[in-house]
Amino acid sequence: QRPGSGRGAALRLPARCARARPLRRVPPAEPAGVPCRRSRPPLPGPPGAMSANTADVLDVRSALDLGNIRNTLTRMEDSIIFSLVERSQYRTNDAVYAPDCSQLGEFKLHQLKSAGSNGCLGDWFIYQTECLHSQVRRYQHPTEFSFFGPLPEPSLGVTPAHENDVCKEPILAPVPKEAIVNRRLLEIYRSKMIPRLCEGGDDGNYGSTAVQDVHCVQTMATRIYYGLFVAESKFRTEREKASALIKAEDREGLMAFITKPEVEARNIQRVILKARTFSQDIAVDSSGKAIQTDEPKYKVNPEFIGDVFRDFIMPLTRDVEVEYLLKRI
């Protein structure tokens, strides 16, 4: 049985929380659902920090090399596809997203709402995961942004030999709050992706559902914010052209500047092919050889996975890049 499967196991929460390090303070004026805009170190942190990608953030040239960026984005597709395939095995389980989850109790519910949530069980899993990841410096990476806050101070995951290692120059300019799309991503995921990905209804696997949701939204967010490296690389490559568009506040011009429709079309086709490969049901004969069939069956609709990238992930990525560039100079 999967961890957290079953209604009883899924909703069993610890009676008390372990004592944590002091939490970061954030301005209370942020509207609900807007992620915490924490003060970032001016330079990427030392090796050993947690990251959902393998970019060398201590080497600006390597991090902003378009070939390296392209390879990393291609690898991220695999993580997103696998996470969506895994989520599809559970029903929509709308109770996970219902506000004011009474089983969290008054204290946890207050804590969660103070972090910018509506108090649903799904948000609790995201927030608690982010609290853990924050301690191993995930959100010191220049393209990682939390859905909720405040978060514990980073304190783990770096050896003394690398404690003072930092990049010699910043990779990105300050990222404006307009470029943070976590709230939009979460709404799109729950209202537009889940109903098409999963069978409707309630199977009671709330814990497993919430755990898989965390993986889905985190992998998609990582892919989206990696576009910041794309925007910065293109800005540095064509600084004069980009600067003129930025000074004119030309959003449409900047959108055209960062977009290559033919490349996006190829990427979507690659995603569909991967989804067919990753989600196909494989039958074998008595000798262990795959049984060929004219009508293969898939755990998810591969065309829908392509739609996820075309209709949601890529548009959000472009929005992030344009908002970043508008405040670049």
N, C-alpha and C positions, 0 to 999 in steps of 0.2 A: 504493500500500500504506500502511495506517495505521501511524503511528509505533509501533515495538515489535512489529509483527506478525511471526509466525513464531517457532518455538521458539528458534532460535539468537539472533535479534535481541532477543527478549523477555527473555532471561536474561543478556545481556551487560551487566556492571556495570563502572564505572570502576575502574582498577587502584589508584588512590590518591585520597584525598579532599583537597580544597583546605583550607588552613588556615582554620579558622573562628574567630570571636570566642569569648571564654570562654563556657562554657555556664552556665545558671542552675543553682544547686544546689537540690535538693529533698530532703526527708526520705526516707531509704531504707526507712522502715517501711511505705510504701504497698504493699498486696498487688498481685501481678501483674495487669495489665489495668486497674487503676484509674488514671485520668488524673492527670497532675501537677497539684497544687493550688498554683499559683504565687502569689507575693504580687502583688496587683494594685495599680495606682495607685488612690488613693481617688477620683479623678475620671477620666472618659473622656479619652483622649488627643487630640492635635491633629488637625485635618483632614489628609488625606493618608494616614492609616492605612488599611490594607487592611480591607475588610469585605465580607461576602457579602450585605449588605442596605444600603438607602439611608436608614436612620433618622438623623435629625439628633441625634447624641448630645451636642451642645453646647447643646441647647435641651430642657430637661426637659419643658416643656409639649407641645412637638411630638412628642417621643419617646414620651410616654405617652398621647397622644391616641388613643382607641380607633378613630376613623375612619382615622387614619394607620396604625395597627397592622393594621387589617383589610385595607387596601389592600396593605400590604407582605406579609402572609401569603398573600393571593391571588396575588401575583406569584411568591412562592416556590413555589407549586404547580407553575407552569410549569417551573421549573428541575428539580424533583424528577421530574416526569413525563418530561421530555426525557432526563434522565440514566438513568432506568430503561429507556426505549426503546432508548437506545444500548447499555446493558449487555446487553440481550436478544439482540443479534446474535451474541454469543459463547456458547459452551457453558459449563457450570458450572465446568469447569477446576478441579477440587478440589485439584490440586497447588499452586495459588496459596495455599491456606489450610493446607497441610500444615506442621506445626511443624518446627523445626530445619532450615531450608533450607540444605543443605550448600553450594550455589553462592554463598551470601553470604560464605562464608569465616569463619574463626574470629573475626577482629576485628569485622566487621560484625555477626555473630551475637551476640557478647558485648554489643556496643553496643545492639543491638535488644532483647535480653532485659533489659538493665539499664533500658531505658525502659518495661518492663512488658509485653512481648510474648512470645508463644510461639515466636517466631523464624521466622514464615512470611513468604513473599515479599510477600504482600498488606500485612502490617503494615509491612514495610520501605518500601514505596511511600508509605503513609500518613505514616510518621514523617519521611521525607525531604521530603515535601511540606510538612509542618507546620514543619520546620526553616526552609524557605524563607519560608513565610508569616509565621512569627514575626518575621523580620527586618524585615518591612514592617508590623509592629504589628497583625496580625490578632487576636491574643489579648489585646490591650488593650481591644478592644471589649467592653462589658459582657455581651453575650450570646454570646460565642465562647469555647469551651473545647476544648483539644486532647485528642486521644486518647492521646497519649504525651508523655513528657518525660524529661529536661530538654530545653529548646529554646534556640537562640541568643538573645542579647539583641537587642531591637528597635533598629534603627539606620538604617533606610532609609525613604524614601517621604514625608518631611516637608520642606517648604521652610523656610528660616530665618525667613521672615515669619510662619509659623504654628507655630513650634516651641514656643512657650510658651502657645498657646491651649488652655484647658481649660474644661470645663463649670463653672459657678459653684456647682453643688451636685450631689451624687451622684444618679444616676437610680435605682439599685438599692441595697438593703441588701446586706451581705456574703452571697454565695451559699454555702450549706452544702454539704459534700461529699455529703450524702445526695441533693441535687438533681442531681448529675452522673450521667448515665445512659449515657455513651459505651460502657461495657463491655456493657451490655444491648443497646444499639442494634447494635453490631458483631455480637454473637451472633445476634440476631434476623435481621439482614440476611443473614448467611452461611448460617444453618441453616433459615430459614423463607421468606425472600424469594427467594433465588437459585434454589432447587430448583423453584419455581413459575414463575419468570420466564424461566429459560433452559432450553434443551434439555440433557439430561444428556450427559456424555461429555467428551472432551478434544480440543480443536482446535489445541492448541499455542500459541495466542495469549495467553500468560501476561502479557506486558508490557501489551498493550492491555487485557486483563481487569483487571489491577491498577490501571492508570491510571483506567479508568472506575469501578472500585469506589471510588477516592478521591473522585471527584466525587459519586457516589451518597451515600456516608455523610456527607460534609461538608455537602451541601445539606440532607439530612434533619436532621442535628444542628443546623444553623442554624435551620431551621423549628421544631424542638422547643424550643430554648433561647430563641427569641423569645417563647415563652410567659411568660418572666420579666417582660417588659414588660406583658403582659396581667394577670398576677397583681398587679404593683405598681400598675397603673392602677386595678384594681378595689379594691385595699386602700385607696388614697387616696380613692377615690370613696365607699366605704362603710366608713370606718375603724372606726366603733363596732361594727358588726355583725361585721366581720372580726376585730377584736381579741377580741371575746367568744369566737368560735370558736377562735381561736389559744390563748387562755388556758385553754380547756377541753380543748385538744389533741384537738379533734373533727375527725378526718380525713374522716369521711363528710360532716359538715357543710361542711367546706371544699371537698370535691369538688363538692357541690351548689352551693356559692357560686360556683365558677368555671365550672360547666358549664351550657350551654344546649343540650339535646338537639336541639331543632328547628333551631338554627343549624348544628350539626354535621351533621345529616342533609342540609341544603341544600348544605353545603360538599362533602360526599361525592358528591352528585349532580353538582355542578359539576366535580369532579375527573374523574368518569367521562366526562362530556361532553367535557372537554378531552382526555382520553386517546383517545377515539374520533377526535377531530379531528387530534391530533398524530401518531397512529400508523397512520392509515388509508392503505392502499396506493392510490395514485391512478393510474388508467390514462387515457390521452388518445388521441383519434382522430387521423387524419391532419391535421386542421385545428387541432389543439392544444386542442380542447375536452375537458373531462372526460367520461369514459364513465360514465353512471349505471348502477348495478347494484343489484339487490334484496338481495344478500348481500355487503356490503363485507367486505374482508379487512383485518385489523389486524396490525401487527407484534407487539403484545402484547395480552393480553386486557384490555380497558378495565375490566371488572368487578373484575379482580384489582388493578388500580391503586387502585380505590376501596377494596378490602379492605386494602391497605397503609396507607391513611390511617385507616380505621376501626379496624383491629385492632392497629396498631403505632404509627404516628406520633401519633395523637391520644391514646391511653392514656399513652404516654411523656410527652407534653407535659403532660397533667394531673398526672402523678406529679411532674414537675419543679415545677409551680406549687404543688402542695400542700406539698411538702417545703420549698420556699422560704418559703411563708407561715408554716409552723410555727415557723420561726426568725426571723420578721420583727420581732417585738418582744421 
